[in-house]
Amino acid sequence: MIRIVSVKVFKPFVHSNRIYEYSSGLTHLASVFPGFIHSENLWNYNIDNIDDGNSDTLFSISKWNSDKDWNNWLYSNKRKQYLDHCLHCKSVGDIVKTTTFYKVNEREILNNWKGY
């Protein structure tokens, strides 16, 4: 099993409903994709809605059976089609500033790799 942390930074002044629609649709598609186990979303919300360079950020932690399953999802046509749909959707639109992915492991696994 692997874990992927996805960090999505949204453009300033995007209404939370648009972010929710985008992220819940993406999660739903991933959840029925082969190899998907579970995901959790954590939101760093710019509560004051001030453009101080700290846009709203969504952290998604997903579990997948394998690297292959994750890569199949990441590069899948279904995912690409959904992202394209969101760009052209009136209620969602072009709201994502950046997306970064990190493969993370438990500390015990890292310790075993280093020979500790």
DOTI-256730 format. One record per residue: x, y, z of N, C-alpha, C in turn. Coordinates in steps of 0.001 Angstrom, whole numbers, padded with zeros to 6 digits, always signed. Example, Ala and Ser with C-alpha at 12.3 -4.5 7.8 and 13.67 -1.06 7.14 Angstrom:
# residues 2
+013190-005690+007800+012300-004500+007800+013200-003300+007800;+012850-002250+007080+013670-001060+007140+012900+000030+007870;
# end
This chain:
# residues 116
+000838-001181+000000+000000+000000+000000+000890+001255+000000;+000439+002260-000719+001143+003538-000740+000181+004661-000353;+000769+005765+000081-000011+006962+000397+000498+008109-000468;-000452+008881-000967-000142+010046-001775-000750+011269-001096;+000063+012289-000898-000435+013565-000406-000500+014503-001606;-001684+014990-001864-001903+015937-002948-002170+017300-002325;-001406+018294-002729-001564+019651-002202-002086+020532-003338;-003330+020965-003197-003950+021818-004208-004110+023217-003634;-003469+024186-004268-003578+025586-003872-004534+026247-004860;-005549+026905-004319-006568+027520-005152-006300+029011-005329;-006801+029529-006409-006645+030951-006695-007388+031758-005628;-006959+032986-005372-007615+033816-004348-009082+034090-004674;-009859+034216-003628-011265+034627-003702-012166+033627-004425;-011826+032340-004367-012685+031302-004935-013667+030869-003845;-014948+030864-004169-015971+030476-003189-015795+029009-002802;-016000+028707-001537-015790+027356-001024-016679+026323-001718;-017863+026705-002199-018724+025748-002912-018066+025248-004193;-017340+026111-004863-016650+025714-006089-015522+024733-005787;-014804+024988-004698-013730+024082-004282-014313+022733-003891;-015421+022751-003153-016063+021506-002724-016525+020691-003925;-017163+021349-004898-017649+020637-006083-016486+019999-006839;-015413+020747-007004-014223+020242-007688-013641+019035-006950;-013380+019187-005661-012693+018134-004909-013566+016905-004689;-014858+017092-004444-015715+015927-004215-015897+015121-005496;-015966+015792-006638-016056+015075-007907-014799+014277-008201;-013656+014875-007929-012379+014203-008144-012249+012997-007207;-012641+013167-005955-012588+012067-004990-013525+010936-005396;-014723+011294-005842-015672+010264-006268-015114+009438-007423;-014548+010109-008427-013963+009382-009563-012828+008466-009117;-011957+008978-008255-010831+008167-007776-011326+006966-006978;-012391+007156-006205-012872+006100-005300-013365+004854-006034;-013743+004990-007282-014206+003829-008045-013124+003322-009000;-011945+003921-008929-010843+003521-009793-010132+002313-009184;-009699+001351-010011-009014+000165-009484-007790+000529-008640;-007688-000097-007468-006538+000103-006591-006742+001162-005524;-007817+001950-005628-008082+002986-004631-008552+002325-003340;-008032+002800-002194-008442+002268-000899-009265+003286-000120;-008703+004490+000059-009355+005481+000927-008716+006849+000705;-009469+007899+001014-008855+009229+001010-009460+010089+002103;-008691+011091+002469-009101+012051+003495-008685+013425+002994;-009566+014409+003187-009282+015771+002752-009190+016705+003946;-008165+017533+003950-007953+018529+004997-007811+019881+004320;-008466+020876+004864-008552+022159+004190-007970+023263+005052;-007000+023981+004510-006461+025183+005138-007202+026352+004506;-008236+026807+005193-009135+027811+004648-008688+029208+005051;-008584+030088+004081-008233+031491+004307-009475+032191+004881;-009677+032030+006178-010914+032442+006836-011195+033941+006739;-010164+034747+006679-010361+036200+006587-010589+036660+005153;-010405+035720+004192-010570+036023+002770-009747+037242+002352;-008533+037312+002892-007607+038391+002571-006569+037837+001608;-006285+038566+000557-005274+038123-000403-003889+038464+000146;-003420+037602+001049-002114+037807+001658-001089+036818+001106;-001427+036228-000024-000540+035229-000613-000809+033834-000086;-001661+033717+000915-002002+032422+001494-003389+032007+001022;-003461+031516-000184-004727+031081-000757-005214+029840-000024;-006491+029518-000237-007035+028284+000317-006256+027103-000238;-005975+026131+000631-005200+024957+000239-005925+023705+000696;-006008+022718-000185-006621+021438+000126-005536+020370+000128;-005442+019643+001221-004509+018527+001349-005329+017244+001285;-005068+016414+000301-005753+015123+000184-004733+014029+000427;-005073+013118+001306-004212+011974+001587-004958+010741+001100;-004436+010111+000066-005107+008940-000483-004235+007707-000329;-004901+006582-000178-004219+005287-000072-004547+004479-001315;-003510+003875-001874-003628+003071-003083-002944+001731-002860;-003402+000702-003566-002791-000622-003426-001332-000626-003856;-000998+000154-004898+000369+000105-005432+000697+001383-006186;+001973+001558-006478+002419+002665-007334+001732+002595-008692;+001614+001391-009211+000995+001211-010528-000449+001705-010511;-001195+001368-009469-002585+001824-009376-002656+003348-009318;-001786+003965-008509-001760+005424-008415-001430+006057-009765;-000391+005555-010425+000006+006109-011722-001083+005915-012776;-001769+004773-012727-002885+004554-013658-003961+005620-013460;-004254+005950-012211-005231+007004-011924-004702+008376-012344;-003481+008688-011958-002899+009997-012227-002907+010320-013718;-002602+009332-014558-002500+009558-015997-003717+009047-016771;-004792+008740-016060-005980+008176-016713-006747+009212-017528;-007423+008723-018546-008284+009587-019350-009458+010116-018533;-009973+009304-017612-011095+009763-016776-010699+010980-015946;-009513+010942-015361-009047+012074-014572-008823+013299-015464;-008171+013097-016599-007924+014203-017529-009231+014818-018019;-010202+013974-018337-011500+014471-018799-012213+015264-017712;-012122+014789-016468-012759+015510-015369-012117+016887-015175;-010791+016939-015183-010096+018217-015015-010443+019179-016146;-010531+018664-017365-010907+019497-018497-012348+019987-018355;-013230+019096-017913-014627+019467-017683-014717+020608-016666;-013954+020506-015584-013977+021536-014536-013531+022890-015084;-012509+022883-015926-012027+024139-016502-013120+024863-017282;-013994+024101-017940-015018+024684-018794-016394+024737-018130;-016479+024259-016890-017754+024229-016173-018040+025603-015560;-019246+026077-015756-019632+027405-015268-019552+027496-013737;-019926+026411-013045-019955+026471-011581-018600+026215-010927;-017655+025613-011657-016330+025345-011081-015303+026282-011691;-015014+026113-012952-014078+026993-013640-012617+026712-013346;-011786+027662-013698-010337+027559-013546-009956+028079-012161;-010006+027198-011148-009828+027642-009763-008513+027184-009138;-007834+026220-009754-006619+025653-009161-005403+026448-009603;-004650+026909-008614-003399+027626-008886-002269+026630-009137;-002081+025680-008207-001055+024639-008346-001522+023341-007697;-000980+022236-008202-001187+020920-007589+000165+020234-007514;+000478+019718-006341+001741+019009-006123+001429+017683-005445;+002118+016626-005858+001915+015301-005290+003178+014836-004578;+002975+014175-003437+004083+013596-002673+003723+012159-002315;+004641+011247-002567+004470+009880-002085+005102+009841-000706;+004332+009447+000294+004834+009446+001666+004794+008030+002229;+005695+007772+003161+005795+006464+003801+005817+006631+005312;+005478+005548+005989+005571+005550+007441+007041+005584+007842;+007310+006125+009000+008690+006250+009467+009390+004897+009552;+008678+003842+009979+009296+002531+010108+009824+002042+008771;+009084+002314+007693+009520+001901+006372+010792+002634+005988;+010837+003935+006251+012032+004717+005932+013227+004228+006740;+013016+003918+008008+014108+003419+008833+014674+002104+008291;+013803+001251+007782+014271-000010+007214+015076+000225+005943;+014728+001228+005157+015481+001527+003943+016883+002037+004269;+017004+002773+005356+018296+003360+005716+019164+002384+006508;+018612+001219+006881+019384+000209+007584+019471+000447+009079;+018557+001233+009651+018576+001483+011094+017935+000369+011858;
# end
